Amino acid sequence: MSIRRLLGFALIFLAISMFIEQMWWVGGICFLIGIGMTAKSPIDRKWRKKKHIW
């Protein structure tokens, strides 16, 4: 498991605690960033391939 994925899970748990504390906008932002970090995006793979070519 990569550090990035671990950070993503940590952000999701932080978002859940923010929802409990009634801080909806902070929780929403943390949740979106967390999902973005845990999900393997195809954009990230394409960027890595381009990096190797250069």
mmCIF entry with sequence, helices, sheets and N, C-alpha, C, O atoms, coordinates in Angstrom:
data_MODEL
# 
_entry.id   MODEL 
# 
_entity.id                         1 
_entity.type                       polymer 
_entity.pdbx_number_of_molecules   1 
# 
_entity_poly.entity_id                      1 
_entity_poly.type                           'polypeptide(L)' 
_entity_poly.nstd_linkage                   no 
_entity_poly.nstd_monomer                   no 
_entity_poly.pdbx_seq_one_letter_code       MSIRRLLGFALIFLAISMFIEQMWWVGGICFLIGIGMTAKSPIDRKWRKKKHIW 
_entity_poly.pdbx_seq_one_letter_code_can   MSIRRLLGFALIFLAISMFIEQMWWVGGICFLIGIGMTAKSPIDRKWRKKKHIW 
_entity_poly.pdbx_strand_id                 A 
# 
loop_
_entity_poly_seq.entity_id 
_entity_poly_seq.num 
_entity_poly_seq.mon_id 
_entity_poly_seq.hetero 
1 1  MET n 
1 2  SER n 
1 3  ILE n 
1 4  ARG n 
1 5  ARG n 
1 6  LEU n 
1 7  LEU n 
1 8  GLY n 
1 9  PHE n 
1 10 ALA n 
1 11 LEU n 
1 12 ILE n 
1 13 PHE n 
1 14 LEU n 
1 15 ALA n 
1 16 ILE n 
1 17 SER n 
1 18 MET n 
1 19 PHE n 
1 20 ILE n 
1 21 GLU n 
1 22 GLN n 
1 23 MET n 
1 24 TRP n 
1 25 TRP n 
1 26 VAL n 
1 27 GLY n 
1 28 GLY n 
1 29 ILE n 
1 30 CYS n 
1 31 PHE n 
1 32 LEU n 
1 33 ILE n 
1 34 GLY n 
1 35 ILE n 
1 36 GLY n 
1 37 MET n 
1 38 THR n 
1 39 ALA n 
1 40 LYS n 
1 41 SER n 
1 42 PRO n 
1 43 ILE n 
1 44 ASP n 
1 45 ARG n 
1 46 LYS n 
1 47 TRP n 
1 48 ARG n 
1 49 LYS n 
1 50 LYS n 
1 51 LYS n 
1 52 HIS n 
1 53 ILE n 
1 54 TRP n 
# 
_struct_asym.id          A 
_struct_asym.entity_id   1 
# 
loop_
_struct_conf.conf_type_id 
_struct_conf.id 
_struct_conf.pdbx_PDB_helix_id 
_struct_conf.beg_label_comp_id 
_struct_conf.beg_label_asym_id 
_struct_conf.beg_label_seq_id 
_struct_conf.pdbx_beg_PDB_ins_code 
_struct_conf.end_label_comp_id 
_struct_conf.end_label_asym_id 
_struct_conf.end_label_seq_id 
_struct_conf.pdbx_end_PDB_ins_code 
_struct_conf.beg_auth_comp_id 
_struct_conf.beg_auth_asym_id 
_struct_conf.beg_auth_seq_id 
_struct_conf.end_auth_comp_id 
_struct_conf.end_auth_asym_id 
_struct_conf.end_auth_seq_id 
_struct_conf.pdbx_PDB_helix_class 
_struct_conf.details 
_struct_conf.pdbx_PDB_helix_length 
HELX_P HELX_P1 AA1 ILE A 3  ? ILE A 20 ? ILE A 3  ILE A 20 1 ? 18 
HELX_P HELX_P2 AA2 TRP A 24 ? THR A 38 ? TRP A 24 THR A 38 1 ? 15 
HELX_P HELX_P3 AA3 PRO A 42 ? ILE A 53 ? PRO A 42 ILE A 53 1 ? 12 
# 
_struct_conf_type.id          HELX_P 
_struct_conf_type.criteria    ? 
_struct_conf_type.reference   ? 
# 
loop_
_atom_site.group_PDB 
_atom_site.id 
_atom_site.type_symbol 
_atom_site.label_atom_id 
_atom_site.label_alt_id 
_atom_site.label_comp_id 
_atom_site.label_asym_id 
_atom_site.label_entity_id 
_atom_site.label_seq_id 
_atom_site.pdbx_PDB_ins_code 
_atom_site.Cartn_x 
_atom_site.Cartn_y 
_atom_site.Cartn_z 
_atom_site.occupancy 
_atom_site.B_iso_or_equiv 
_atom_site.pdbx_formal_charge 
_atom_site.auth_seq_id 
_atom_site.auth_comp_id 
_atom_site.auth_asym_id 
_atom_site.auth_atom_id 
_atom_site.pdbx_PDB_model_num 
ATOM 1   N N  . MET A 1 1  ? 0.844   -1.202 0.000   1.00 0.00 ? 1  MET A N  1 
ATOM 2   C CA . MET A 1 1  ? 0.000   0.000  0.000   1.00 0.00 ? 1  MET A CA 1 
ATOM 3   C C  . MET A 1 1  ? 0.880   1.253  0.000   1.00 0.00 ? 1  MET A C  1 
ATOM 4   O O  . MET A 1 1  ? 1.793   1.384  0.815   1.00 0.00 ? 1  MET A O  1 
ATOM 5   N N  . SER A 1 2  ? 0.599   2.141  -0.899  1.00 0.00 ? 2  SER A N  1 
ATOM 6   C CA . SER A 1 2  ? 1.419   3.346  -1.030  1.00 0.00 ? 2  SER A CA 1 
ATOM 7   C C  . SER A 1 2  ? 1.050   4.390  0.019   1.00 0.00 ? 2  SER A C  1 
ATOM 8   O O  . SER A 1 2  ? -0.033  4.352  0.602   1.00 0.00 ? 2  SER A O  1 
ATOM 9   N N  . ILE A 1 3  ? 1.964   5.314  0.244   1.00 0.00 ? 3  ILE A N  1 
ATOM 10  C CA . ILE A 1 3  ? 1.758   6.403  1.201   1.00 0.00 ? 3  ILE A CA 1 
ATOM 11  C C  . ILE A 1 3  ? 0.584   7.269  0.752   1.00 0.00 ? 3  ILE A C  1 
ATOM 12  O O  . ILE A 1 3  ? -0.214  7.726  1.570   1.00 0.00 ? 3  ILE A O  1 
ATOM 13  N N  . ARG A 1 4  ? 0.490   7.487  -0.561  1.00 0.00 ? 4  ARG A N  1 
ATOM 14  C CA . ARG A 1 4  ? -0.586  8.313  -1.124  1.00 0.00 ? 4  ARG A CA 1 
ATOM 15  C C  . ARG A 1 4  ? -1.956  7.716  -0.821  1.00 0.00 ? 4  ARG A C  1 
ATOM 16  O O  . ARG A 1 4  ? -2.889  8.437  -0.466  1.00 0.00 ? 4  ARG A O  1 
ATOM 17  N N  . ARG A 1 5  ? -2.074  6.400  -0.963  1.00 0.00 ? 5  ARG A N  1 
ATOM 18  C CA . ARG A 1 5  ? -3.343  5.726  -0.693  1.00 0.00 ? 5  ARG A CA 1 
ATOM 19  C C  . ARG A 1 5  ? -3.673  5.771  0.801   1.00 0.00 ? 5  ARG A C  1 
ATOM 20  O O  . ARG A 1 5  ? -4.829  5.957  1.182   1.00 0.00 ? 5  ARG A O  1 
ATOM 21  N N  . LEU A 1 6  ? -2.657  5.600  1.639   1.00 0.00 ? 6  LEU A N  1 
ATOM 22  C CA . LEU A 1 6  ? -2.847  5.689  3.090   1.00 0.00 ? 6  LEU A CA 1 
ATOM 23  C C  . LEU A 1 6  ? -3.332  7.077  3.489   1.00 0.00 ? 6  LEU A C  1 
ATOM 24  O O  . LEU A 1 6  ? -4.229  7.214  4.320   1.00 0.00 ? 6  LEU A O  1 
ATOM 25  N N  . LEU A 1 7  ? -2.730  8.109  2.890   1.00 0.00 ? 7  LEU A N  1 
ATOM 26  C CA . LEU A 1 7  ? -3.145  9.494  3.134   1.00 0.00 ? 7  LEU A CA 1 
ATOM 27  C C  . LEU A 1 7  ? -4.591  9.712  2.711   1.00 0.00 ? 7  LEU A C  1 
ATOM 28  O O  . LEU A 1 7  ? -5.343  10.418 3.382   1.00 0.00 ? 7  LEU A O  1 
ATOM 29  N N  . GLY A 1 8  ? -4.968  9.109  1.610   1.00 0.00 ? 8  GLY A N  1 
ATOM 30  C CA . GLY A 1 8  ? -6.344  9.208  1.127   1.00 0.00 ? 8  GLY A CA 1 
ATOM 31  C C  . GLY A 1 8  ? -7.339  8.636  2.120   1.00 0.00 ? 8  GLY A C  1 
ATOM 32  O O  . GLY A 1 8  ? -8.380  9.238  2.384   1.00 0.00 ? 8  GLY A O  1 
ATOM 33  N N  . PHE A 1 9  ? -7.015  7.459  2.677   1.00 0.00 ? 9  PHE A N  1 
ATOM 34  C CA . PHE A 1 9  ? -7.884  6.850  3.681   1.00 0.00 ? 9  PHE A CA 1 
ATOM 35  C C  . PHE A 1 9  ? -7.957  7.711  4.933   1.00 0.00 ? 9  PHE A C  1 
ATOM 36  O O  . PHE A 1 9  ? -9.023  7.850  5.533   1.00 0.00 ? 9  PHE A O  1 
ATOM 37  N N  . ALA A 1 10 ? -6.829  8.290  5.328   1.00 0.00 ? 10 ALA A N  1 
ATOM 38  C CA . ALA A 1 10 ? -6.793  9.180  6.496   1.00 0.00 ? 10 ALA A CA 1 
ATOM 39  C C  . ALA A 1 10 ? -7.693  10.399 6.273   1.00 0.00 ? 10 ALA A C  1 
ATOM 40  O O  . ALA A 1 10 ? -8.399  10.830 7.184   1.00 0.00 ? 10 ALA A O  1 
ATOM 41  N N  . LEU A 1 11 ? -7.662  10.949 5.060   1.00 0.00 ? 11 LEU A N  1 
ATOM 42  C CA . LEU A 1 11 ? -8.506  12.105 4.731   1.00 0.00 ? 11 LEU A CA 1 
ATOM 43  C C  . LEU A 1 11 ? -9.990  11.748 4.746   1.00 0.00 ? 11 LEU A C  1 
ATOM 44  O O  . LEU A 1 11 ? -10.821 12.562 5.147   1.00 0.00 ? 11 LEU A O  1 
ATOM 45  N N  . ILE A 1 12 ? -10.324 10.533 4.309   1.00 0.00 ? 12 ILE A N  1 
ATOM 46  C CA . ILE A 1 12 ? -11.725 10.095 4.335   1.00 0.00 ? 12 ILE A CA 1 
ATOM 47  C C  . ILE A 1 12 ? -12.216 9.994  5.780   1.00 0.00 ? 12 ILE A C  1 
ATOM 48  O O  . ILE A 1 12 ? -13.330 10.416 6.090   1.00 0.00 ? 12 ILE A O  1 
ATOM 49  N N  . PHE A 1 13 ? -11.382 9.432  6.665   1.00 0.00 ? 13 PHE A N  1 
ATOM 50  C CA . PHE A 1 13 ? -11.755 9.343  8.078   1.00 0.00 ? 13 PHE A CA 1 
ATOM 51  C C  . PHE A 1 13 ? -11.861 10.724 8.716   1.00 0.00 ? 13 PHE A C  1 
ATOM 52  O O  . PHE A 1 13 ? -12.735 10.954 9.553   1.00 0.00 ? 13 PHE A O  1 
ATOM 53  N N  . LEU A 1 14 ? -10.984 11.637 8.331   1.00 0.00 ? 14 LEU A N  1 
ATOM 54  C CA . LEU A 1 14 ? -11.051 13.021 8.800   1.00 0.00 ? 14 LEU A CA 1 
ATOM 55  C C  . LEU A 1 14 ? -12.359 13.667 8.339   1.00 0.00 ? 14 LEU A C  1 
ATOM 56  O O  . LEU A 1 14 ? -13.001 14.396 9.096   1.00 0.00 ? 14 LEU A O  1 
ATOM 57  N N  . ALA A 1 15 ? -12.745 13.394 7.092   1.00 0.00 ? 15 ALA A N  1 
ATOM 58  C CA . ALA A 1 15 ? -13.992 13.937 6.546   1.00 0.00 ? 15 ALA A CA 1 
ATOM 59  C C  . ALA A 1 15 ? -15.199 13.446 7.342   1.00 0.00 ? 15 ALA A C  1 
ATOM 60  O O  . ALA A 1 15 ? -16.113 14.218 7.633   1.00 0.00 ? 15 ALA A O  1 
ATOM 61  N N  . ILE A 1 16 ? -15.199 12.162 7.692   1.00 0.00 ? 16 ILE A N  1 
ATOM 62  C CA . ILE A 1 16 ? -16.303 11.596 8.479   1.00 0.00 ? 16 ILE A CA 1 
ATOM 63  C C  . ILE A 1 16 ? -16.399 12.287 9.838   1.00 0.00 ? 16 ILE A C  1 
ATOM 64  O O  . ILE A 1 16 ? -17.495 12.607 10.298  1.00 0.00 ? 16 ILE A O  1 
ATOM 65  N N  . SER A 1 17 ? -15.256 12.516 10.477  1.00 0.00 ? 17 SER A N  1 
ATOM 66  C CA . SER A 1 17 ? -15.264 13.213 11.767  1.00 0.00 ? 17 SER A CA 1 
ATOM 67  C C  . SER A 1 17 ? -15.721 14.664 11.619  1.00 0.00 ? 17 SER A C  1 
ATOM 68  O O  . SER A 1 17 ? -16.359 15.206 12.522  1.00 0.00 ? 17 SER A O  1 
ATOM 69  N N  . MET A 1 18 ? -15.402 15.294 10.492  1.00 0.00 ? 18 MET A N  1 
ATOM 70  C CA . MET A 1 18 ? -15.860 16.664 10.234  1.00 0.00 ? 18 MET A CA 1 
ATOM 71  C C  . MET A 1 18 ? -17.381 16.706 10.050  1.00 0.00 ? 18 MET A C  1 
ATOM 72  O O  . MET A 1 18 ? -18.035 17.651 10.491  1.00 0.00 ? 18 MET A O  1 
ATOM 73  N N  . PHE A 1 19 ? -17.943 15.678 9.395   1.00 0.00 ? 19 PHE A N  1 
ATOM 74  C CA . PHE A 1 19 ? -19.399 15.610 9.235   1.00 0.00 ? 19 PHE A CA 1 
ATOM 75  C C  . PHE A 1 19 ? -20.079 15.474 10.601  1.00 0.00 ? 19 PHE A C  1 
ATOM 76  O O  . PHE A 1 19 ? -21.135 16.061 10.836  1.00 0.00 ? 19 PHE A O  1 
ATOM 77  N N  . ILE A 1 20 ? -19.463 14.695 11.501  1.00 0.00 ? 20 ILE A N  1 
ATOM 78  C CA . ILE A 1 20 ? -19.999 14.520 12.848  1.00 0.00 ? 20 ILE A CA 1 
ATOM 79  C C  . ILE A 1 20 ? -19.958 15.852 13.615  1.00 0.00 ? 20 ILE A C  1 
ATOM 80  O O  . ILE A 1 20 ? -20.860 16.162 14.393  1.00 0.00 ? 20 ILE A O  1 
ATOM 81  N N  . GLU A 1 21 ? -18.900 16.625 13.379  1.00 0.00 ? 21 GLU A N  1 
ATOM 82  C CA . GLU A 1 21 ? -18.737 17.933 14.033  1.00 0.00 ? 21 GLU A CA 1 
ATOM 83  C C  . GLU A 1 21 ? -19.557 19.040 13.364  1.00 0.00 ? 21 GLU A C  1 
ATOM 84  O O  . GLU A 1 21 ? -19.455 20.205 13.748  1.00 0.00 ? 21 GLU A O  1 
ATOM 85  N N  . GLN A 1 22 ? -20.374 18.678 12.361  1.00 0.00 ? 22 GLN A N  1 
ATOM 86  C CA . GLN A 1 22 ? -21.236 19.617 11.625  1.00 0.00 ? 22 GLN A CA 1 
ATOM 87  C C  . GLN A 1 22 ? -20.461 20.630 10.773  1.00 0.00 ? 22 GLN A C  1 
ATOM 88  O O  . GLN A 1 22 ? -20.960 21.720 10.496  1.00 0.00 ? 22 GLN A O  1 
ATOM 89  N N  . MET A 1 23 ? -19.255 20.270 10.364  1.00 0.00 ? 23 MET A N  1 
ATOM 90  C CA . MET A 1 23 ? -18.466 21.125 9.468   1.00 0.00 ? 23 MET A CA 1 
ATOM 91  C C  . MET A 1 23 ? -18.537 20.513 8.071   1.00 0.00 ? 23 MET A C  1 
ATOM 92  O O  . MET A 1 23 ? -17.611 19.838 7.622   1.00 0.00 ? 23 MET A O  1 
ATOM 93  N N  . TRP A 1 24 ? -19.656 20.766 7.397   1.00 0.00 ? 24 TRP A N  1 
ATOM 94  C CA . TRP A 1 24 ? -19.976 20.096 6.139   1.00 0.00 ? 24 TRP A CA 1 
ATOM 95  C C  . TRP A 1 24 ? -19.004 20.423 5.019   1.00 0.00 ? 24 TRP A C  1 
ATOM 96  O O  . TRP A 1 24 ? -18.582 19.524 4.291   1.00 0.00 ? 24 TRP A O  1 
ATOM 97  N N  . TRP A 1 25 ? -18.639 21.692 4.865   1.00 0.00 ? 25 TRP A N  1 
ATOM 98  C CA . TRP A 1 25 ? -17.785 22.082 3.730   1.00 0.00 ? 25 TRP A CA 1 
ATOM 99  C C  . TRP A 1 25 ? -16.369 21.530 3.875   1.00 0.00 ? 25 TRP A C  1 
ATOM 100 O O  . TRP A 1 25 ? -15.760 21.119 2.888   1.00 0.00 ? 25 TRP A O  1 
ATOM 101 N N  . VAL A 1 26 ? -15.842 21.520 5.103   1.00 0.00 ? 26 VAL A N  1 
ATOM 102 C CA . VAL A 1 26 ? -14.501 20.946 5.335   1.00 0.00 ? 26 VAL A CA 1 
ATOM 103 C C  . VAL A 1 26 ? -14.540 19.441 5.086   1.00 0.00 ? 26 VAL A C  1 
ATOM 104 O O  . VAL A 1 26 ? -13.646 18.882 4.451   1.00 0.00 ? 26 VAL A O  1 
ATOM 105 N N  . GLY A 1 27 ? -15.582 18.800 5.593   1.00 0.00 ? 27 GLY A N  1 
ATOM 106 C CA . GLY A 1 27 ? -15.754 17.361 5.398   1.00 0.00 ? 27 GLY A CA 1 
ATOM 107 C C  . GLY A 1 27 ? -15.879 16.986 3.931   1.00 0.00 ? 27 GLY A C  1 
ATOM 108 O O  . GLY A 1 27 ? -15.312 15.990 3.483   1.00 0.00 ? 27 GLY A O  1 
ATOM 109 N N  . GLY A 1 28 ? -16.624 17.793 3.190   1.00 0.00 ? 28 GLY A N  1 
ATOM 110 C CA . GLY A 1 28 ? -16.808 17.546 1.756   1.00 0.00 ? 28 GLY A CA 1 
ATOM 111 C C  . GLY A 1 28 ? -15.514 17.646 0.979   1.00 0.00 ? 28 GLY A C  1 
ATOM 112 O O  . GLY A 1 28 ? -15.231 16.812 0.119   1.00 0.00 ? 28 GLY A O  1 
ATOM 113 N N  . ILE A 1 29 ? -14.727 18.671 1.282   1.00 0.00 ? 29 ILE A N  1 
ATOM 114 C CA . ILE A 1 29 ? -13.434 18.866 0.602   1.00 0.00 ? 29 ILE A CA 1 
ATOM 115 C C  . ILE A 1 29 ? -12.483 17.714 0.932   1.00 0.00 ? 29 ILE A C  1 
ATOM 116 O O  . ILE A 1 29 ? -11.850 17.153 0.037   1.00 0.00 ? 29 ILE A O  1 
ATOM 117 N N  . CYS A 1 30 ? -12.384 17.363 2.212   1.00 0.00 ? 30 CYS A N  1 
ATOM 118 C CA . CYS A 1 30 ? -11.506 16.260 2.634   1.00 0.00 ? 30 CYS A CA 1 
ATOM 119 C C  . CYS A 1 30 ? -11.933 14.942 2.001   1.00 0.00 ? 30 CYS A C  1 
ATOM 120 O O  . CYS A 1 30 ? -11.096 14.137 1.593   1.00 0.00 ? 30 CYS A O  1 
ATOM 121 N N  . PHE A 1 31 ? -13.246 14.731 1.923   1.00 0.00 ? 31 PHE A N  1 
ATOM 122 C CA . PHE A 1 31 ? -13.779 13.496 1.347   1.00 0.00 ? 31 PHE A CA 1 
ATOM 123 C C  . PHE A 1 31 ? -13.422 13.376 -0.125  1.00 0.00 ? 31 PHE A C  1 
ATOM 124 O O  . PHE A 1 31 ? -13.005 12.311 -0.581  1.00 0.00 ? 31 PHE A O  1 
ATOM 125 N N  . LEU A 1 32 ? -13.584 14.471 -0.875  1.00 0.00 ? 32 LEU A N  1 
ATOM 126 C CA . LEU A 1 32 ? -13.256 14.466 -2.311  1.00 0.00 ? 32 LEU A CA 1 
ATOM 127 C C  . LEU A 1 32 ? -11.769 14.242 -2.549  1.00 0.00 ? 32 LEU A C  1 
ATOM 128 O O  . LEU A 1 32 ? -11.389 13.472 -3.431  1.00 0.00 ? 32 LEU A O  1 
ATOM 129 N N  . ILE A 1 33 ? -10.924 14.914 -1.765  1.00 0.00 ? 33 ILE A N  1 
ATOM 130 C CA . ILE A 1 33 ? -9.471  14.740 -1.904  1.00 0.00 ? 33 ILE A CA 1 
ATOM 131 C C  . ILE A 1 33 ? -9.085  13.303 -1.545  1.00 0.00 ? 33 ILE A C  1 
ATOM 132 O O  . ILE A 1 33 ? -8.256  12.687 -2.214  1.00 0.00 ? 33 ILE A O  1 
ATOM 133 N N  . GLY A 1 34 ? -9.693  12.783 -0.486  1.00 0.00 ? 34 GLY A N  1 
ATOM 134 C CA . GLY A 1 34 ? -9.420  11.409 -0.050  1.00 0.00 ? 34 GLY A CA 1 
ATOM 135 C C  . GLY A 1 34 ? -9.774  10.385 -1.108  1.00 0.00 ? 34 GLY A C  1 
ATOM 136 O O  . GLY A 1 34 ? -9.001  9.461  -1.361  1.00 0.00 ? 34 GLY A O  1 
ATOM 137 N N  . ILE A 1 35 ? -10.941 10.538 -1.732  1.00 0.00 ? 35 ILE A N  1 
ATOM 138 C CA . ILE A 1 35 ? -11.360 9.625  -2.805  1.00 0.00 ? 35 ILE A CA 1 
ATOM 139 C C  . ILE A 1 35 ? -10.413 9.758  -3.998  1.00 0.00 ? 35 ILE A C  1 
ATOM 140 O O  . ILE A 1 35 ? -10.031 8.761  -4.611  1.00 0.00 ? 35 ILE A O  1 
ATOM 141 N N  . GLY A 1 36 ? -10.044 10.986 -4.317  1.00 0.00 ? 36 GLY A N  1 
ATOM 142 C CA . GLY A 1 36 ? -9.101  11.225 -5.416  1.00 0.00 ? 36 GLY A CA 1 
ATOM 143 C C  . GLY A 1 36 ? -7.754  10.572 -5.188  1.00 0.00 ? 36 GLY A C  1 
ATOM 144 O O  . GLY A 1 36 ? -7.126  10.090 -6.131  1.00 0.00 ? 36 GLY A O  1 
ATOM 145 N N  . MET A 1 37 ? -7.302  10.553 -3.931  1.00 0.00 ? 37 MET A N  1 
ATOM 146 C CA . MET A 1 37 ? -6.007  9.946  -3.612  1.00 0.00 ? 37 MET A CA 1 
ATOM 147 C C  . MET A 1 37 ? -6.070  8.424  -3.601  1.00 0.00 ? 37 MET A C  1 
ATOM 148 O O  . MET A 1 37 ? -5.120  7.760  -4.016  1.00 0.00 ? 37 MET A O  1 
ATOM 149 N N  . THR A 1 38 ? -7.190  7.865  -3.126  1.00 0.00 ? 38 THR A N  1 
ATOM 150 C CA . THR A 1 38 ? -7.284  6.406  -3.036  1.00 0.00 ? 38 THR A CA 1 
ATOM 151 C C  . THR A 1 38 ? -7.570  5.762  -4.386  1.00 0.00 ? 38 THR A C  1 
ATOM 152 O O  . THR A 1 38 ? -7.115  4.650  -4.652  1.00 0.00 ? 38 THR A O  1 
ATOM 153 N N  . ALA A 1 39 ? -8.321  6.455  -5.240  1.00 0.00 ? 39 ALA A N  1 
ATOM 154 C CA . ALA A 1 39 ? -8.660  5.909  -6.558  1.00 0.00 ? 39 ALA A CA 1 
ATOM 155 C C  . ALA A 1 39 ? -7.467  6.036  -7.501  1.00 0.00 ? 39 ALA A C  1 
ATOM 156 O O  . ALA A 1 39 ? -6.800  7.070  -7.539  1.00 0.00 ? 39 ALA A O  1 
ATOM 157 N N  . LYS A 1 40 ? -7.210  4.979  -8.254  1.00 0.00 ? 40 LYS A N  1 
ATOM 158 C CA . LYS A 1 40 ? -6.145  5.032  -9.262  1.00 0.00 ? 40 LYS A CA 1 
ATOM 159 C C  . LYS A 1 40 ? -6.726  5.656  -10.523 1.00 0.00 ? 40 LYS A C  1 
ATOM 160 O O  . LYS A 1 40 ? -7.509  5.027  -11.234 1.00 0.00 ? 40 LYS A O  1 
ATOM 161 N N  . SER A 1 41 ? -6.339  6.884  -10.789 1.00 0.00 ? 41 SER A N  1 
ATOM 162 C CA . SER A 1 41 ? -6.894  7.593  -11.942 1.00 0.00 ? 41 SER A CA 1 
ATOM 163 C C  . SER A 1 41 ? -6.097  7.307  -13.213 1.00 0.00 ? 41 SER A C  1 
ATOM 164 O O  . SER A 1 41 ? -4.871  7.200  -13.160 1.00 0.00 ? 41 SER A O  1 
ATOM 165 N N  . PRO A 1 42 ? -6.777  7.182  -14.356 1.00 0.00 ? 42 PRO A N  1 
ATOM 166 C CA . PRO A 1 42 ? -6.082  6.958  -15.631 1.00 0.00 ? 42 PRO A CA 1 
ATOM 167 C C  . PRO A 1 42 ? -5.227  8.157  -16.053 1.00 0.00 ? 42 PRO A C  1 
ATOM 168 O O  . PRO A 1 42 ? -4.258  7.999  -16.795 1.00 0.00 ? 42 PRO A O  1 
ATOM 169 N N  . ILE A 1 43 ? -5.585  9.347  -15.583 1.00 0.00 ? 43 ILE A N  1 
ATOM 170 C CA . ILE A 1 43 ? -4.816  10.562 -15.902 1.00 0.00 ? 43 ILE A CA 1 
ATOM 171 C C  . ILE A 1 43 ? -3.413  10.439 -15.301 1.00 0.00 ? 43 ILE A C  1 
ATOM 172 O O  . ILE A 1 43 ? -2.420  10.798 -15.934 1.00 0.00 ? 43 ILE A O  1 
ATOM 173 N N  . ASP A 1 44 ? -3.351  9.928  -14.073 1.00 0.00 ? 44 ASP A N  1 
ATOM 174 C CA . ASP A 1 44 ? -2.078  9.760  -13.376 1.00 0.00 ? 44 ASP A CA 1 
ATOM 175 C C  . ASP A 1 44 ? -1.175  8.781  -14.128 1.00 0.00 ? 44 ASP A C  1 
ATOM 176 O O  . ASP A 1 44 ? 0.030   9.007  -14.238 1.00 0.00 ? 44 ASP A O  1 
ATOM 177 N N  . ARG A 1 45 ? -1.752  7.700  -14.642 1.00 0.00 ? 45 ARG A N  1 
ATOM 178 C CA . ARG A 1 45 ? -0.977  6.704  -15.394 1.00 0.00 ? 45 ARG A CA 1 
ATOM 179 C C  . ARG A 1 45 ? -0.418  7.294  -16.683 1.00 0.00 ? 45 ARG A C  1 
ATOM 180 O O  . ARG A 1 45 ? 0.740   7.052  -17.025 1.00 0.00 ? 45 ARG A O  1 
ATOM 181 N N  . LYS A 1 46 ? -1.228  8.064  -17.396 1.00 0.00 ? 46 LYS A N  1 
ATOM 182 C CA . LYS A 1 46 ? -0.783  8.696  -18.638 1.00 0.00 ? 46 LYS A CA 1 
ATOM 183 C C  . LYS A 1 46 ? 0.363   9.661  -18.369 1.00 0.00 ? 46 LYS A C  1 
ATOM 184 O O  . LYS A 1 46 ? 1.326   9.719  -19.134 1.00 0.00 ? 46 LYS A O  1 
ATOM 185 N N  . TRP A 1 47 ? 0.257   10.419 -17.280 1.00 0.00 ? 47 TRP A N  1 
ATOM 186 C CA . TRP A 1 47 ? 1.296   11.386 -16.910 1.00 0.00 ? 47 TRP A CA 1 
ATOM 187 C C  . TRP A 1 47 ? 2.607   10.672 -16.607 1.00 0.00 ? 47 TRP A C  1 
ATOM 188 O O  . TRP A 1 47 ? 3.681   11.138 -16.989 1.00 0.00 ? 47 TRP A O  1 
ATOM 189 N N  . ARG A 1 48 ? 2.508   9.530  -15.914 1.00 0.00 ? 48 ARG A N  1 
ATOM 190 C CA . ARG A 1 48 ? 3.712   8.753  -15.588 1.00 0.00 ? 48 ARG A CA 1 
ATOM 191 C C  . ARG A 1 48 ? 4.391   8.225  -16.847 1.00 0.00 ? 48 ARG A C  1 
ATOM 192 O O  . ARG A 1 48 ? 5.617   8.245  -16.951 1.00 0.00 ? 48 ARG A O  1 
ATOM 193 N N  . LYS A 1 49 ? 3.592   7.751  -17.805 1.00 0.00 ? 49 LYS A N  1 
ATOM 194 C CA . LYS A 1 49 ? 4.143   7.241  -19.066 1.00 0.00 ? 49 LYS A CA 1 
ATOM 195 C C  . LYS A 1 49 ? 4.866   8.343  -19.832 1.00 0.00 ? 49 LYS A C  1 
ATOM 196 O O  . LYS A 1 49 ? 5.950   8.120  -20.371 1.00 0.00 ? 49 LYS A O  1 
ATOM 197 N N  . LYS A 1 50 ? 4.273   9.521  -19.880 1.00 0.00 ? 50 LYS A N  1 
ATOM 198 C CA . LYS A 1 50 ? 4.900   10.659 -20.556 1.00 0.00 ? 50 LYS A CA 1 
ATOM 199 C C  . LYS A 1 50 ? 6.206   11.040 -19.870 1.00 0.00 ? 50 LYS A C  1 
ATOM 200 O O  . LYS A 1 50 ? 7.178   11.407 -20.531 1.00 0.00 ? 50 LYS A O  1 
ATOM 201 N N  . LYS A 1 51 ? 6.227   10.952 -18.564 1.00 0.00 ? 51 LYS A N  1 
ATOM 202 C CA . LYS A 1 51 ? 7.418   11.293 -17.788 1.00 0.00 ? 51 LYS A CA 1 
ATOM 203 C C  . LYS A 1 51 ? 8.581   10.353 -18.145 1.00 0.00 ? 51 LYS A C  1 
ATOM 204 O O  . LYS A 1 51 ? 9.728   10.786 -18.255 1.00 0.00 ? 51 LYS A O  1 
ATOM 205 N N  . HIS A 1 52 ? 8.271   9.074  -18.321 1.00 0.00 ? 52 HIS A N  1 
ATOM 206 C CA . HIS A 1 52 ? 9.310   8.103  -18.668 1.00 0.00 ? 52 HIS A CA 1 
ATOM 207 C C  . HIS A 1 52 ? 9.877   8.330  -20.068 1.00 0.00 ? 52 HIS A C  1 
ATOM 208 O O  . HIS A 1 52 ? 11.059  8.084  -20.306 1.00 0.00 ? 52 HIS A O  1 
ATOM 209 N N  . ILE A 1 53 ? 9.042   8.795  -20.991 1.00 0.00 ? 53 ILE A N  1 
ATOM 210 C CA . ILE A 1 53 ? 9.497   9.066  -22.363 1.00 0.00 ? 53 ILE A CA 1 
ATOM 211 C C  . ILE A 1 53 ? 10.529  10.192 -22.364 1.00 0.00 ? 53 ILE A C  1 
ATOM 212 O O  . ILE A 1 53 ? 11.552  10.092 -23.042 1.00 0.00 ? 53 ILE A O  1 
ATOM 213 N N  . TRP A 1 54 ? 10.272  11.248 -21.619 1.00 0.00 ? 54 TRP A N  1 
ATOM 214 C CA . TRP A 1 54 ? 11.203  12.369 -21.548 1.00 0.00 ? 54 TRP A CA 1 
ATOM 215 C C  . TRP A 1 54 ? 12.424  11.937 -20.765 1.00 0.00 ? 54 TRP A C  1 
ATOM 216 O O  . TRP A 1 54 ? 13.348  12.728 -20.577 1.00 0.00 ? 54 TRP A O  1 
# 
